[in-house]
Amino acid sequence: MKLSSSWRVGIWSLFGFFVLLWSGGLGLMGALLDWAAHALASGEAARLGEAAAVWQLPPWMAFWVDEALLRNLQQSLSWLLDLGRSSLPWLGEALGWLTPLLWVLWFFGVLALFFLTLLGLRLLRSLPAAGR
């Protein structure tokens, strides 16, 4: 079957949409990794964790959040911070190496989307025409 141009445009538009979605998601993840690496390397994450460990539950949230669960989570966060206090700067440096790997993942994702688009075009071409 000869594939009409509107199908081709639709499929390539769908490819473009998914590539934009994939790129935006990985761009956001890259920015989040950069922020986390900087926060961990500078020690800012430990200060944020200490602030979260002593955070008091507002009265209006008491209906939705169990206070005992919040206390357990805060104690766990405090324990994790004490455990990893010496390794937080090292972890920040290690996260900095993940950003280039993220863009390699982006390339392979776009390549997979491209080949799936070509496969979809090929499958649509092989369908029998309606009305024959």
Buried (B, 14 or more C-beta within 10 A) or exposed (E): EEBEEEEEEEBEEEBEEBBEEBEEEBEEBBEEBBEBBBBBBEEBBBEEBEEEBEEEBEEEEEEEEEEEEBEEEBEEBBEEBEEBEEEBBEBBEEBBEBBEEBEEBBEEBBEEBEEEBEEBBEEBEEEEEEEE
